[in-house]
Amino acid sequence: AGDRILLADDSNDDWWKGVIEDRIGYFPAAFAHELQEADHVFRCNRTFIGCKEQGQLTLKEGQVLKQNYPPQT
């Protein structure tokens, strides 16, 4: 979780081909999220127990979050 993969081939709906550093290989497409240029990715560095009543999320250490912004006009 949290790896950034350079997408090399997404012609198959189930398996994509990608590059990480010097490694090239296939991975299940369902295990990945495509990022848009404006997206920001964060990895939680410690567990946080949020308060549901205040609209807070509970996050686990190592969990990956993606924040996307609406396109600029």
GUVEXDREN-828028 format. One line per 10 residues: their letters; for each residue x negated, y, z of N, C-alpha, C, CB. Coordinates in steps of 0.1 Angstrom, whole numbers, always signed. Glycine has a CB too. Layout:
BEGIN
A = X Y Z X Y Z X Y Z X Y Z  ...
end
This chain:
BEGIN
AGDRILLADD = -8 -12 +0 +0 +0 +0 -9 +12 +0 +9 +0 +12  -5 +22 -8 -12 +35 -8 -22 +36 -19 -18 +37 +5  -25 +25 -26 -35 +26 -36 -30 +34 -48 -39 +12 -41  -39 +42 -54 -35 +49 -66 -40 +42 -78 -40 +64 -66  -32 +38 -86 -35 +29 -98 -33 +37 -111 -27 +16 -98  -44 +38 -119 -42 +44 -132 -35 +34 -141 -57 +48 -138  -24 +38 -146 -16 +29 -154 -22 +28 -168 -1 +34 -155  -25 +15 -172 -31 +13 -185 -20 +7 -195 -42 +3 -184  -11 +0 -190 -1 -6 -199 +12 -9 -191 -6 -19 -206  +23 -3 -195 +36 -6 -189 +46 -11 -199 +42 +7 -182
SNDDWWKGVI = +41 -18 -209 +50 -23 -220 +59 -35 -215 +42 -27 -232  +55 -42 -205 +63 -52 -199 +70 -47 -187 +54 -64 -194  +83 -50 -186 +92 -44 -176 +88 -50 -162 +106 -47 -178  +82 -62 -161 +80 -68 -148 +66 -67 -143 +83 -83 -150  +56 -67 -153 +42 -67 -149 +35 -55 -156 +35 -80 -152  +28 -47 -149 +20 -36 -154 +6 -39 -153 +24 -22 -148  -2 -33 -162 -17 -34 -162 -22 -21 -156 -23 -37 -176  -32 -21 -147 -37 -9 -141 -52 -10 -138 -29 -6 -129  -57 +2 -134 -71 +3 -131 -73 +9 -118 -79 +11 -142  -81 +3 -109 -85 +9 -96 -100 +8 -96 -78 +2 -84
EDRIGYFPAA = -107 +20 -95 -121 +21 -95 -127 +12 -107 -127 +15 -82  -134 +1 -105 -140 -6 -116 -132 -19 -118 -154 -10 -113  -120 -20 -112 -112 -33 -114 -100 -30 -123 -107 -38 -100  -97 -40 -132 -86 -39 -141 -78 -52 -138 -90 -38 -156  -64 -50 -137 -56 -62 -135 -41 -59 -136 -59 -68 -122  -34 -70 -135 -19 -69 -136 -13 -69 -122 -13 -80 -144  -2 -62 -120 +5 -61 -107 +20 -60 -110 +0 -49 -99  +28 -65 -100 +43 -64 -103 +48 -50 -103 +50 -72 -91  +55 -46 -113 +60 -33 -115 +69 -29 -104 +67 -31 -128  +76 -38 -98 +85 -35 -87 +78 -31 -74 +94 -47 -84
FAHELQEADH = +65 -33 -74 +57 -30 -62 +51 -16 -63 +46 -40 -59  +54 -9 -73 +48 +4 -75 +58 +15 -78 +38 +4 -87  +54 +28 -76 +62 +39 -79 +54 +48 -88 +67 +47 -66  +60 +52 -99 +53 +62 -107 +54 +76 -101 +59 +62 -122  +43 +83 -102 +43 +96 -96 +44 +106 -108 +30 +98 -88  +50 +117 -105 +51 +128 -114 +40 +138 -110 +65 +135 -114  +37 +147 -119 +26 +157 -116 +28 +165 -103 +24 +166 -128  +40 +168 -100 +43 +177 -89 +44 +169 -76 +56 +185 -91  +44 +155 -76 +45 +147 -64 +33 +148 -55 +48 +132 -68  +36 +147 -42 +25 +146 -32 +26 +133 -25 +26 +159 -23
VFRCNRTFIG = +15 +127 -22 +15 +114 -15 +7 +115 -2 +8 +103 -24  +13 +110 +9 +7 +111 +22 +6 +97 +28 +15 +120 +31  -4 +94 +36 -5 +82 +44 -4 +86 +59 -18 +73 +41  +5 +79 +66 +7 +82 +80 -6 +77 +88 +20 +76 +86  -12 +86 +96 -24 +81 +103 -21 +76 +117 -34 +92 +103  -9 +77 +122 -5 +71 +135 +10 +70 +135 -10 +80 +147  +15 +61 +143 +29 +59 +144 +36 +71 +151 +32 +46 +153  +48 +74 +145 +56 +85 +151 +70 +80 +152 +55 +98 +141  +75 +81 +164 +89 +77 +167 +98 +89 +166 +91 +69 +181  +106 +90 +156 +114 +101 +153 +128 +100 +161 +117 +103 +139
CKEQGQLTLK = +134 +112 +163 +147 +112 +169 +158 +113 +159 +147 +125 +179  +166 +103 +157 +176 +103 +147 +186 +114 +149 +184 +90 +148  +189 +118 +161 +199 +129 +163 +194 +142 +158 +202 +130 +178  +181 +143 +157 +175 +156 +151 +171 +154 +137 +162 +160 +160  +175 +143 +131 +172 +141 +117 +158 +137 +114 +175 +153 +109  +150 +132 +124 +136 +128 +122 +135 +113 +118 +128 +131 +135  +125 +110 +110 +122 +97 +106 +112 +90 +115 +116 +97 +92  +113 +77 +117 +102 +70 +124 +92 +65 +113 +108 +58 +132  +79 +68 +116 +69 +64 +106 +59 +55 +113 +62 +77 +101  +54 +45 +106 +44 +36 +111 +31 +39 +106 +48 +21 +107
EGQVLKQNYP = +20 +37 +114 +7 +39 +109 +4 +32 +96 -3 +35 +120  -2 +39 +87 -5 +33 +74 +6 +34 +64 -9 +19 +76  +18 +38 +68 +29 +39 +59 +26 +50 +49 +42 +42 +66  +30 +48 +36 +28 +58 +25 +41 +65 +22 +23 +50 +13  +40 +78 +21 +52 +86 +18 +49 +94 +5 +55 +96 +30  +60 +96 -2 +59 +104 -14 +69 +116 -13 +62 +96 -27  +64 +128 -15 +73 +139 -14 +73 +145 -28 +67 +150 -4  +85 +146 -34 +86 +151 -47 +93 +165 -47 +94 +142 -57  +89 +173 -55 +95 +187 -56 +103 +188 -69 +84 +198 -56  +113 +196 -69 +120 +198 -82 +111 +205 -92 +133 +207 -80
PQT = +113 +202 -105 +105 +208 -115 +105 +223 -115 +109 +204 -129  +94 +230 -117 +94 +244 -118 +100 +249 -130 +79 +249 -117  +108 +260 -129 +114 +266 -141 +109 +279 -144 +129 +266 -140
end
